[in-house]
Amino acid sequence: MGCYHLTMIDWSSCPAVEQDPERVSGAWVFRGTRVPVAALFENLEADASVHEFLEWFPGVTLAQAREVLEHAARSTLQAA
């Protein structure tokens, strides 16, 4: 899933993320952090594991990462 597909996902129904036009240029971020959702997918595409991502971005929880991945998978399946 290229990151360009992330803009096609309706993140507003995902409780693990939030968007604020005043933070990180309005990008969707993991709730309570400044870590963009796109960073997870970019790191996974670069062959990082979820656990590595969580080490590199300690404000993000495993539950949040799982919720984002599940939400993206559901959204992708609905769009197909």
Legacy VTK file of the C-alpha trace (Angstrom):
# vtk DataFile Version 3.0
C-alpha trace
ASCII
DATASET POLYDATA
POINTS 80 float
0.000 0.000 0.000
1.746 3.149 -1.137
1.390 6.139 1.149
-0.597 7.890 -1.551
-3.451 5.496 -0.659
-3.478 6.810 2.910
-5.132 9.998 1.751
-7.999 7.927 0.381
-8.756 6.347 3.769
-11.326 7.999 6.021
-9.321 8.161 9.225
-12.064 10.062 11.093
-13.599 6.791 12.312
-10.303 5.400 13.651
-10.038 6.067 17.411
-6.237 5.643 17.407
-5.633 8.806 15.382
-6.475 12.491 15.411
-6.118 15.496 13.168
-5.547 19.102 14.151
-4.847 21.766 11.530
-2.537 23.455 14.042
-0.269 20.398 14.456
1.954 18.638 11.924
0.364 20.628 9.087
-2.995 18.971 9.701
-1.727 15.450 9.004
-3.407 12.510 10.695
-1.273 11.571 13.695
-1.384 8.903 16.356
-3.629 10.221 19.139
-1.655 12.060 21.804
1.486 12.320 19.654
2.929 14.287 16.772
3.770 11.061 14.879
2.072 10.991 11.474
0.156 7.855 10.550
2.078 7.896 7.266
5.304 7.291 9.221
4.106 3.814 10.180
3.447 2.840 6.574
6.656 4.435 5.320
8.678 2.439 7.847
6.847 -0.801 7.089
7.457 -0.268 3.370
11.151 0.162 4.197
11.105 -3.307 5.833
10.959 -2.141 9.447
8.889 -4.230 11.828
6.051 -2.801 13.889
8.154 -3.367 17.000
11.042 -1.394 15.506
8.634 1.426 14.662
7.392 1.454 18.259
10.988 1.652 19.524
11.722 4.586 17.213
8.471 6.397 18.084
7.936 5.630 21.795
4.781 7.758 22.083
2.892 5.320 19.854
1.435 2.208 21.498
1.148 -1.263 20.047
-2.640 -0.987 20.372
-2.621 2.210 18.299
-0.434 0.676 15.606
-2.670 -2.396 15.420
-5.810 -0.265 15.226
-4.338 1.834 12.402
-3.291 -1.263 10.444
-6.682 -2.920 10.961
-8.509 0.270 9.973
-6.407 0.579 6.821
-7.041 -3.070 5.945
-10.814 -2.704 6.437
-10.855 0.488 4.386
-8.862 -1.118 1.594
-11.190 -4.117 1.485
-14.265 -1.874 1.388
-12.810 0.122 -1.496
-12.090 -3.006 -3.559
LINES 1 81
80 0 1 2 3 4 5 6 7 8 9 10 11 12 13 14 15 16 17 18 19 20 21 22 23 24 25 26 27 28 29 30 31 32 33 34 35 36 37 38 39 40 41 42 43 44 45 46 47 48 49 50 51 52 53 54 55 56 57 58 59 60 61 62 63 64 65 66 67 68 69 70 71 72 73 74 75 76 77 78 79
